Amino acid sequence: MKRAISLVLFSVFSCVGISDANPKDARSIAPCQVGQRAASIGFWTWGFNARVKVYVQGADFKAEEVSQVVNVLQNWNNVSELTGSGVKLEYQGTTSQQLTCANCLTIKRGQVFDKSKRHLTSLTAFSVRHDQVITYAIIAVDPVLTNPKAIADALAHELGHNFGLLDCFTCKKKSTVMNQFKATNVSNDLAAPTECDIAQVREAYKELRVRVRPSPPDRNLIDEGEEPVDDDTPIIIPKPQE
């Protein structure tokens, strides 16, 4: 039996452009207060030093969009050592179907859009051990999200969930990729983890080194609509398949 979570991003975007991950040194990271400049931790993570094979469903994305996907993966890879995760997201090319191999991530188009909540992307992560370590995952991007840079920002956010980060809707603009966005199909100029994201992922992996916890419960992860107080990403645990 496999346990799955479905993470739904509160997708609204603002501002223009893309930022690159270019951390100078771990010692240069500014103080990151949770709820102001940093997201809380407590979600699923890839295992230490995992080599995550990333595939894109080929028929779903244009060449420019795939290029943005690759850039975002590299942005997270650039901070792999600083976060202490050792995780590398290795782009493998296209696939015709979502994959369930160990340490595989499939990025595809899928119906996610919700007019009332404006969800435009989602993450589904599976753990065959029923713990917080991801076995394989799927990111779905709604077809209505078409701006390549906005797609990049959304993927940077979803990958943040892959490294243990929760949403932070009270955080200052551009302090974290886990902040909420303001307008559909407009880039928020944040396609790479910030210094505070790096610091928090490092904390998540410090905890993982101490102990591997059971899959996180769904408490306090209820959609709060336009002004969410906590993580906007509900968790859905499906019934076991026979």
C-alpha positions as a Markdown table, in Angstrom:
| # | Residue | x | y | z |
|---|---|---|---|---|
| 1 | Met | 0.0 | 0.0 | 0.0 |
| 2 | Lys | 1.2 | 3.5 | -0.8 |
| 3 | Arg | 0.3 | 6.7 | 0.9 |
| 4 | Ala | -0.1 | 9.9 | -1.1 |
| 5 | Ile | -0.4 | 13.5 | -0.3 |
| 6 | Ser | -1.9 | 16.1 | -2.6 |
| 7 | Leu | -0.4 | 19.6 | -2.2 |
| 8 | Val | -2.3 | 22.4 | -3.8 |
| 9 | Leu | -0.5 | 25.7 | -4.4 |
| 10 | Phe | -2.5 | 28.9 | -3.8 |
| 11 | Ser | -1.6 | 30.2 | -7.3 |
| 12 | Val | -1.7 | 33.9 | -7.8 |
| 13 | Phe | 1.3 | 35.8 | -9.2 |
| 14 | Ser | 2.8 | 39.3 | -9.2 |
| 15 | Cys | 5.8 | 41.3 | -10.4 |
| 16 | Val | 8.0 | 40.4 | -13.4 |
| 17 | Gly | 11.2 | 38.5 | -14.1 |
| 18 | Ile | 13.3 | 35.6 | -12.7 |
| 19 | Ser | 15.9 | 35.6 | -10.1 |
| 20 | Asp | 18.8 | 33.1 | -10.0 |
| 21 | Ala | 20.2 | 31.3 | -7.0 |
| 22 | Asn | 23.6 | 32.8 | -6.3 |
| 23 | Pro | 24.3 | 32.4 | -2.5 |
| 24 | Lys | 27.7 | 33.8 | -1.5 |
| 25 | Asp | 28.3 | 31.9 | 1.6 |
| 26 | Ala | 26.2 | 30.2 | 4.3 |
| 27 | Arg | 27.6 | 32.7 | 6.8 |
| 28 | Ser | 26.1 | 35.6 | 4.8 |
| 29 | Ile | 22.5 | 34.4 | 5.3 |
| 30 | Ala | 20.5 | 37.1 | 7.1 |
| 31 | Pro | 18.3 | 36.3 | 10.2 |
| 32 | Cys | 15.2 | 34.5 | 9.0 |
| 33 | Gln | 12.3 | 34.8 | 11.4 |
| 34 | Val | 9.6 | 32.2 | 10.7 |
| 35 | Gly | 6.4 | 33.9 | 9.5 |
| 36 | Gln | 8.1 | 37.1 | 8.5 |
| 37 | Arg | 11.0 | 36.1 | 6.2 |
| 38 | Ala | 11.0 | 32.3 | 6.4 |
| 39 | Ala | 8.6 | 29.5 | 6.0 |
| 40 | Ser | 8.0 | 26.8 | 8.6 |
| 41 | Ile | 9.2 | 23.3 | 8.0 |
| 42 | Gly | 7.4 | 20.0 | 8.4 |
| 43 | Phe | 6.6 | 18.6 | 5.0 |
| 44 | Trp | 7.9 | 15.6 | 3.1 |
| 45 | Thr | 11.5 | 15.7 | 1.8 |
| 46 | Trp | 13.6 | 13.7 | -0.6 |
| 47 | Gly | 16.1 | 11.5 | 1.2 |
| 48 | Phe | 19.7 | 12.7 | 1.9 |
| 49 | Asn | 21.8 | 12.8 | -1.3 |
| 50 | Ala | 19.0 | 11.6 | -3.4 |
| 51 | Arg | 19.4 | 11.8 | -7.2 |
| 52 | Val | 15.9 | 12.7 | -8.2 |
| 53 | Lys | 15.2 | 11.8 | -11.8 |
| 54 | Val | 12.9 | 14.6 | -13.2 |
| 55 | Tyr | 10.7 | 13.9 | -16.3 |
| 56 | Val | 8.4 | 16.2 | -18.2 |
| 57 | Gln | 5.4 | 14.8 | -20.0 |
| 58 | Gly | 6.5 | 15.8 | -23.5 |
| 59 | Ala | 3.2 | 16.6 | -25.1 |
| 60 | Asp | 2.2 | 18.9 | -22.3 |
| 61 | Phe | 4.8 | 21.6 | -22.5 |
| 62 | Lys | 6.4 | 23.9 | -25.2 |
| 63 | Ala | 10.1 | 24.0 | -25.6 |
| 64 | Glu | 10.3 | 27.4 | -23.8 |
| 65 | Glu | 8.4 | 26.1 | -20.9 |
| 66 | Val | 10.7 | 23.0 | -20.6 |
| 67 | Ser | 13.7 | 25.4 | -20.6 |
| 68 | Gln | 12.2 | 27.2 | -17.6 |
| 69 | Val | 11.7 | 23.8 | -15.9 |
| 70 | Val | 15.4 | 23.0 | -16.3 |
| 71 | Asn | 16.4 | 26.4 | -15.0 |
| 72 | Val | 14.4 | 26.0 | -11.9 |
| 73 | Leu | 15.9 | 22.6 | -11.2 |
| 74 | Gln | 19.3 | 24.1 | -11.6 |
| 75 | Asn | 18.5 | 26.9 | -9.2 |
| 76 | Trp | 17.7 | 24.3 | -6.5 |
| 77 | Asn | 20.7 | 22.2 | -7.4 |
| 78 | Asn | 22.9 | 25.3 | -7.0 |
| 79 | Val | 22.1 | 25.4 | -3.2 |
| 80 | Ser | 22.2 | 21.6 | -2.6 |
| 81 | Glu | 25.4 | 21.7 | -0.5 |
| 82 | Leu | 24.3 | 24.9 | 1.4 |
| 83 | Thr | 21.0 | 23.3 | 2.4 |
| 84 | Gly | 22.8 | 20.1 | 3.6 |
| 85 | Ser | 20.4 | 17.9 | 1.7 |
| 86 | Gly | 22.8 | 16.8 | -1.0 |
| 87 | Val | 19.8 | 16.3 | -3.2 |
| 88 | Lys | 20.3 | 16.8 | -7.0 |
| 89 | Leu | 17.3 | 17.2 | -9.4 |
| 90 | Glu | 18.5 | 15.6 | -12.6 |
| 91 | Tyr | 16.5 | 16.4 | -15.7 |
| 92 | Gln | 16.0 | 13.2 | -17.7 |
| 93 | Gly | 13.9 | 14.4 | -20.7 |
| 94 | Thr | 10.3 | 13.7 | -21.6 |
| 95 | Thr | 8.0 | 10.9 | -20.8 |
| 96 | Ser | 4.6 | 9.8 | -22.1 |
| 97 | Gln | 3.2 | 9.0 | -18.7 |
| 98 | Gln | 3.7 | 9.8 | -15.0 |
| 99 | Leu | 6.3 | 7.6 | -13.4 |
| 100 | Thr | 6.3 | 5.7 | -10.1 |
| 101 | Cys | 10.0 | 4.7 | -10.0 |
| 102 | Ala | 12.0 | 5.4 | -6.9 |
| 103 | Asn | 13.3 | 9.0 | -6.7 |
| 104 | Cys | 11.3 | 10.0 | -9.7 |
| 105 | Leu | 9.5 | 13.3 | -10.2 |
| 106 | Thr | 7.1 | 13.8 | -13.1 |
| 107 | Ile | 6.0 | 17.2 | -14.2 |
| 108 | Lys | 2.8 | 17.3 | -16.2 |
| 109 | Arg | -0.3 | 19.3 | -17.1 |
| 110 | Gly | -3.4 | 18.5 | -15.2 |
| 111 | Gln | -6.7 | 20.0 | -14.2 |
| 112 | Val | -6.1 | 21.9 | -11.0 |
| 113 | Phe | -7.7 | 25.3 | -11.5 |
| 114 | Asp | -10.3 | 26.3 | -8.9 |
| 115 | Lys | -12.2 | 29.6 | -9.5 |
| 116 | Ser | -12.9 | 30.1 | -5.8 |
| 117 | Lys | -9.4 | 29.4 | -4.6 |
| 118 | Arg | -7.4 | 30.0 | -7.7 |
| 119 | His | -5.3 | 26.9 | -7.4 |
| 120 | Leu | -3.2 | 26.4 | -10.5 |
| 121 | Thr | -0.5 | 23.8 | -9.6 |
| 122 | Ser | -0.4 | 20.8 | -7.3 |
| 123 | Leu | 2.1 | 18.3 | -5.9 |
| 124 | Thr | 1.4 | 14.7 | -5.1 |
| 125 | Ala | 4.1 | 12.9 | -3.1 |
| 126 | Phe | 4.2 | 9.2 | -2.3 |
| 127 | Ser | 6.1 | 7.4 | 0.5 |
| 128 | Val | 6.1 | 3.6 | 0.4 |
| 129 | Arg | 7.5 | 3.6 | 3.9 |
| 130 | His | 4.6 | 5.8 | 5.2 |
| 131 | Asp | 7.1 | 8.3 | 6.5 |
| 132 | Gln | 8.2 | 11.9 | 5.6 |
| 133 | Val | 10.7 | 10.7 | 3.0 |
| 134 | Ile | 9.4 | 10.9 | -0.6 |
| 135 | Thr | 9.6 | 7.8 | -2.8 |
| 136 | Tyr | 8.2 | 9.5 | -6.0 |
| 137 | Ala | 6.2 | 12.6 | -6.8 |
| 138 | Ile | 4.1 | 14.3 | -9.4 |
| 139 | Ile | 3.7 | 18.0 | -10.0 |
| 140 | Ala | 0.7 | 19.1 | -12.1 |
| 141 | Val | 0.4 | 22.5 | -13.8 |
| 142 | Asp | -3.0 | 23.6 | -14.9 |
| 143 | Pro | -3.3 | 24.4 | -18.6 |
| 144 | Val | -4.5 | 27.9 | -17.8 |
| 145 | Leu | -1.0 | 28.7 | -16.5 |
| 146 | Thr | 0.8 | 29.6 | -19.7 |
| 147 | Asn | 3.4 | 32.3 | -18.9 |
| 148 | Pro | 6.7 | 30.4 | -18.9 |
| 149 | Lys | 8.2 | 32.6 | -16.1 |
| 150 | Ala | 5.1 | 32.2 | -14.0 |
| 151 | Ile | 5.3 | 28.5 | -14.5 |
| 152 | Ala | 9.0 | 28.7 | -13.3 |
| 153 | Asp | 7.9 | 30.6 | -10.1 |
| 154 | Ala | 5.2 | 28.0 | -9.4 |
| 155 | Leu | 7.6 | 25.1 | -9.8 |
| 156 | Ala | 10.1 | 26.8 | -7.5 |
| 157 | His | 7.4 | 27.0 | -4.9 |
| 158 | Glu | 6.3 | 23.3 | -5.4 |
| 159 | Leu | 9.9 | 22.2 | -5.2 |
| 160 | Gly | 10.1 | 24.0 | -1.9 |
| 161 | His | 7.5 | 21.6 | -0.6 |
| 162 | Asn | 9.7 | 18.8 | -1.8 |
| 163 | Phe | 12.4 | 20.1 | 0.6 |
| 164 | Gly | 10.2 | 20.3 | 3.7 |
| 165 | Leu | 8.9 | 23.9 | 3.4 |
| 166 | Leu | 5.4 | 25.0 | 4.2 |
| 167 | Asp | 3.6 | 28.0 | 2.7 |
| 168 | Cys | 4.2 | 31.4 | 4.3 |
| 169 | Phe | 1.6 | 33.9 | 3.3 |
| 170 | Thr | 2.7 | 36.4 | 6.0 |
| 171 | Cys | 6.3 | 36.5 | 4.8 |
| 172 | Lys | 7.6 | 39.6 | 3.2 |
| 173 | Lys | 7.8 | 39.8 | -0.6 |
| 174 | Lys | 10.7 | 38.0 | -2.2 |
| 175 | Ser | 11.9 | 36.7 | 1.2 |
| 176 | Thr | 10.8 | 33.1 | 0.3 |
| 177 | Val | 9.5 | 31.2 | -2.7 |
| 178 | Met | 6.8 | 29.9 | -0.3 |
| 179 | Asn | 5.0 | 33.3 | -0.2 |
| 180 | Gln | 1.6 | 33.7 | -1.9 |
| 181 | Phe | 1.3 | 35.2 | -5.4 |
| 182 | Lys | -0.9 | 38.0 | -6.6 |
| 183 | Ala | -2.0 | 37.6 | -10.2 |
| 184 | Thr | -2.4 | 34.7 | -12.6 |
| 185 | Asn | 0.2 | 34.3 | -15.4 |
| 186 | Val | 2.4 | 37.2 | -14.1 |
| 187 | Ser | 5.9 | 36.3 | -12.8 |
| 188 | Asn | 6.7 | 37.1 | -9.2 |
| 189 | Asp | 10.4 | 37.4 | -10.0 |
| 190 | Leu | 11.3 | 34.5 | -7.7 |
| 191 | Ala | 12.2 | 31.3 | -9.5 |
| 192 | Ala | 15.0 | 30.3 | -7.1 |
| 193 | Pro | 15.3 | 29.6 | -3.3 |
| 194 | Thr | 16.2 | 32.6 | -1.2 |
| 195 | Glu | 18.7 | 32.8 | 1.6 |
| 196 | Cys | 15.9 | 32.1 | 4.1 |
| 197 | Asp | 14.7 | 29.2 | 2.1 |
| 198 | Ile | 18.2 | 27.8 | 2.2 |
| 199 | Ala | 18.4 | 28.3 | 5.9 |
| 200 | Gln | 15.0 | 26.6 | 6.5 |
| 201 | Val | 15.8 | 23.6 | 4.3 |
| 202 | Arg | 19.0 | 23.2 | 6.2 |
| 203 | Glu | 16.9 | 23.0 | 9.4 |
| 204 | Ala | 14.5 | 20.5 | 7.8 |
| 205 | Tyr | 17.4 | 18.2 | 7.0 |
| 206 | Lys | 19.0 | 18.6 | 10.4 |
| 207 | Glu | 15.8 | 17.3 | 11.9 |
| 208 | Leu | 15.7 | 14.5 | 9.3 |
| 209 | Arg | 19.2 | 13.5 | 10.4 |
| 210 | Val | 18.0 | 13.1 | 14.0 |
| 211 | Arg | 14.9 | 11.0 | 13.1 |
| 212 | Val | 12.6 | 10.1 | 10.3 |
| 213 | Arg | 9.1 | 10.9 | 11.3 |
| 214 | Pro | 5.8 | 9.3 | 10.1 |
| 215 | Ser | 3.9 | 11.0 | 7.3 |
| 216 | Pro | 2.7 | 14.4 | 8.5 |
| 217 | Pro | -0.9 | 14.6 | 9.6 |
| 218 | Asp | -3.4 | 16.8 | 7.9 |
| 219 | Arg | -4.1 | 19.0 | 10.9 |
| 220 | Asn | -3.8 | 22.8 | 10.5 |
| 221 | Leu | -3.5 | 22.4 | 6.7 |
| 222 | Ile | -6.9 | 23.7 | 5.7 |
| 223 | Asp | -7.5 | 26.1 | 2.8 |
| 224 | Glu | -8.2 | 29.5 | 4.3 |
| 225 | Gly | -9.2 | 31.1 | 0.9 |
| 226 | Glu | -7.9 | 34.6 | 0.0 |
| 227 | Glu | -6.2 | 35.3 | 3.3 |
| 228 | Pro | -4.8 | 32.0 | 4.6 |
| 229 | Val | -3.3 | 32.0 | 8.1 |
| 230 | Asp | -1.4 | 28.8 | 7.7 |
| 231 | Asp | -0.3 | 26.6 | 4.8 |
| 232 | Asp | -2.9 | 26.7 | 2.1 |
| 233 | Thr | -2.1 | 23.2 | 0.9 |
| 234 | Pro | -4.5 | 20.6 | 2.1 |
| 235 | Ile | -3.3 | 17.0 | 2.4 |
| 236 | Ile | -5.4 | 14.2 | 0.9 |
| 237 | Ile | -4.7 | 10.6 | 1.9 |
| 238 | Pro | -6.5 | 8.3 | -0.5 |
| 239 | Lys | -8.1 | 5.0 | 0.4 |
| 240 | Pro | -5.8 | 2.0 | 0.0 |
| 241 | Gln | -5.9 | 0.4 | -3.4 |
| 242 | Glu | -6.7 | -3.3 | -3.5 |
